[in-house]
Structures are given as structure tokens and as C-alpha cells.
Amino acid sequence: MAPFNNPSTRASVVKFLEERIGKTEVAEALVEAADRYQVDPALVVALSWQESRFQASAAGVNRNSTIDRGLMQLNSSTFTSLSEDDFYNPYLNADYGTSYLRQILDLSGNTVTALAMYNAGPGRVGSLGAPSITLEYVDRIFAYRDSLVRDFYDEYASGGVLMSRDIQPVKNPDYL
């Protein structure tokens, strides 16, 4: 079931993220991608925060001369079909990054391993395990995600936006 079947839920999440991120286009791109690939929106947002601090124009050169670009820091050797402009398009970047996250979530079977694979690569994590710097990366993503979820429910706990028909709060951390 899609997390945003209720339009008011989606609207409240996008509004909250717009205020947090400061960019409507980035908030919408991340929520749209999370919904499309059935990935926890808070996880997608936290991953984007860790990778680029929500900067669609972010770029970094790796030791092996590959380049990571955009919101989700997509690697040039992994995403060879993307043009340079595609990497910096927030909607395309969020879509490709979240699609990749979904694939490695399915492959790994758990979020910790998937995030380690996103950072260090499936081959590295599968054969050598995650380096300590990657485990710290995963910890930062979880800490940001948890903070995001807490802040969201602090803001909307009594507002009725995330309420079920029987007026019970809907507090599912899997969907922000």
C-alpha cells in the first residue's frame, strides 16, 4: 500500500520537509521518489541529507576518479546512462537514487546493509564487510531520520493531519 494514499498526509509531509529543507522542489522530488519505490520517505530524506545536504548541485570526485553528483550523489560509473544535466535534476536524481536504494534494500534484506552498500558498494560490503567509516555514515543517517520523524510527530501530533478514521494518531515511523 502506498504511504500517501491520503492527499492530506502527503501534503503535510511535503510541507514539513519544505520547511526543513528550504526547497520545495527537493522536498517534492524526494517524497515522490519514496512513494514510487515504496521506501520510507524519512530514510530517503535522511540519505539525501547525508549525501548532499539537499544540494542538487553537489559533486565530489572519488579516489578512483569517478564522480558523485546531485542530491543522492549518484556515481558516474554506476549511472552511465545519465547525462551531466540529468545528475543535477532533483527529480531524476531522487528517482534514480531511490530506485537504487530499493534494489539494494531488496538485495540485502535490511536497511543497515543497504545503506552500507549505497555508500561503499555492494561488492565491497558483500566480500569485505563495511568499513568503520561506512558504519558511521549509516549511524548518521539513522540519527537524522529519527530526529526527522520525532520532529514531524511533535509538530503534527495534535493537528489531526495524520489521524485515522477512529481519530487515533497514525505514528508509523516507516512513513514519516
C-alpha positions as CSV (number, residue, x, y, z in Angstrom):
1,M,0.0,0.0,0.0
2,A,1.3,3.4,-0.9
3,P,2.2,5.6,2.1
4,F,0.4,8.6,0.5
5,N,-3.0,7.3,-0.4
6,N,-4.3,10.2,1.7
7,P,-3.6,13.5,0.0
8,S,-3.6,15.4,3.3
9,T,-0.9,13.1,4.6
10,R,1.3,13.7,1.6
11,A,0.7,17.4,1.7
12,S,1.6,17.6,5.4
13,V,4.8,15.6,4.8
14,V,5.8,17.8,1.9
15,K,5.0,21.0,3.8
16,F,7.1,19.8,6.8
17,L,10.0,18.8,4.5
18,E,9.9,22.1,2.6
19,E,10.3,24.0,5.9
20,R,13.1,21.6,7.0
21,I,14.9,21.5,3.6
22,G,14.2,25.0,2.4
23,K,13.5,23.9,-1.2
24,T,10.0,22.9,-2.4
25,E,11.4,21.2,-5.5
26,V,13.8,19.0,-3.4
27,A,11.1,18.1,-0.9
28,E,8.6,17.1,-3.6
29,A,11.3,15.1,-5.6
30,L,12.3,13.1,-2.5
31,V,8.7,12.4,-1.4
32,E,7.6,11.5,-5.0
33,A,10.6,9.0,-5.4
34,A,10.0,7.5,-1.9
35,D,6.3,6.9,-2.8
36,R,7.1,5.5,-6.2
37,Y,9.6,2.9,-4.9
38,Q,7.8,2.2,-1.6
39,V,10.8,3.3,0.5
40,D,10.4,5.1,3.9
41,P,10.3,8.8,3.0
42,A,12.2,9.7,6.1
43,L,15.0,7.3,5.1
44,V,15.2,8.8,1.6
45,V,15.3,12.3,3.0
46,A,18.0,11.3,5.6
47,L,20.1,9.7,2.9
48,S,19.9,12.8,0.7
49,W,20.8,14.9,3.7
50,Q,23.9,12.7,4.4
51,E,24.9,12.6,0.8
52,S,24.5,16.3,-0.3
53,R,22.8,18.3,2.5
54,F,20.0,18.6,0.0
55,Q,22.2,20.4,-2.6
56,A,21.1,19.4,-6.1
57,S,24.3,20.8,-7.5
58,A,26.6,18.8,-5.1
59,A,29.5,17.0,-6.7
60,G,32.5,15.1,-5.4
61,V,35.4,13.2,-7.0
62,N,36.3,9.8,-5.6
63,R,39.8,8.3,-5.2
64,N,39.1,6.2,-8.3
65,S,38.3,9.3,-10.3
66,T,34.5,8.6,-10.5
67,I,32.2,11.5,-9.7
68,D,29.3,11.5,-7.4
69,R,26.6,14.1,-8.3
70,G,23.4,15.6,-7.2
71,L,21.0,15.1,-4.2
72,M,21.7,11.4,-3.8
73,Q,25.3,11.6,-5.0
74,L,24.8,9.2,-7.9
75,N,28.1,7.7,-9.1
76,S,29.2,8.3,-12.7
77,S,30.3,4.7,-13.1
78,T,27.1,3.2,-11.8
79,F,24.7,5.5,-13.6
80,T,26.4,5.6,-17.0
81,S,23.1,6.4,-18.9
82,L,22.7,9.8,-17.2
83,S,23.8,13.0,-18.8
84,E,25.6,15.6,-16.7
85,D,22.4,17.6,-16.6
86,D,20.4,14.6,-15.5
87,F,22.6,14.1,-12.4
88,Y,21.7,17.6,-11.3
89,N,17.9,17.4,-11.9
90,P,16.5,16.9,-8.4
91,Y,13.5,14.8,-9.7
92,L,15.7,12.5,-11.8
93,N,18.4,12.2,-9.2
94,A,15.9,11.4,-6.4
95,D,14.2,8.9,-8.7
96,Y,17.4,7.0,-9.7
97,G,18.9,7.2,-6.2
98,T,15.7,5.9,-4.6
99,S,15.3,3.2,-7.2
100,Y,18.9,2.0,-6.5
101,L,18.2,2.1,-2.7
102,R,15.1,0.0,-3.3
103,Q,17.1,-2.5,-5.3
104,I,19.8,-2.9,-2.6
105,L,17.1,-3.0,0.2
106,D,15.6,-6.0,-1.7
107,L,19.1,-7.5,-2.3
108,S,20.4,-7.1,1.3
109,G,17.2,-7.7,3.2
110,N,17.8,-5.0,5.8
111,T,18.3,-1.2,6.0
112,V,21.7,-1.2,7.7
113,T,23.3,-3.4,5.0
114,A,21.5,-1.5,2.2
115,L,22.8,1.8,3.4
116,A,26.3,0.4,3.7
117,M,26.0,-0.9,0.2
118,Y,24.8,2.5,-1.0
119,N,27.9,4.1,0.5
120,A,30.7,1.5,-0.1
121,G,29.2,-0.5,-2.9
122,P,27.5,-4.0,-2.9
123,G,30.7,-5.7,-3.9
124,R,32.8,-4.2,-1.1
125,V,30.2,-4.8,1.6
126,G,29.4,-8.3,0.3
127,S,33.0,-9.5,0.2
128,L,34.9,-7.5,2.8
129,G,32.2,-6.1,5.1
130,A,31.5,-2.5,5.7
131,P,34.5,-0.3,6.7
132,S,34.1,1.6,10.0
133,I,33.7,4.9,8.1
134,T,30.7,3.4,6.4
135,L,29.1,2.3,9.7
136,E,29.5,5.8,11.0
137,Y,27.8,7.0,7.8
138,V,24.9,4.6,8.5
139,D,24.6,5.8,12.1
140,R,24.4,9.5,10.9
141,I,21.6,8.6,8.5
142,F,19.6,6.8,11.2
143,A,20.1,9.6,13.7
144,Y,18.9,12.2,11.2
145,R,15.9,10.0,10.2
146,D,14.9,9.5,13.8
147,S,15.2,13.2,14.5
148,L,13.1,14.0,11.4
149,V,10.4,11.6,12.5
150,R,10.3,12.9,16.1
151,D,10.1,16.5,14.9
152,F,7.3,15.6,12.4
153,Y,5.2,14.0,15.1
154,D,5.9,16.7,17.6
155,E,4.5,19.2,15.0
156,Y,1.5,17.2,13.8
157,A,0.6,15.1,16.9
158,S,-2.5,17.2,17.8
159,G,-3.2,18.7,14.4
160,G,-5.3,16.0,13.1
161,V,-3.4,15.7,9.8
162,L,-2.2,12.2,10.4
163,M,-5.3,10.7,12.0
164,S,-7.1,7.6,11.1
165,R,-10.9,7.4,10.9
166,D,-11.2,6.4,14.5
167,I,-9.2,9.5,15.5
168,Q,-6.2,7.6,16.7
169,P,-2.8,9.1,15.8
170,V,-1.1,7.3,12.9
171,K,2.5,7.1,14.0
172,N,4.2,4.8,11.6
173,P,7.9,5.7,11.5
174,D,8.2,3.8,8.2
175,Y,6.3,6.6,6.5
176,L,7.5,9.7,8.3
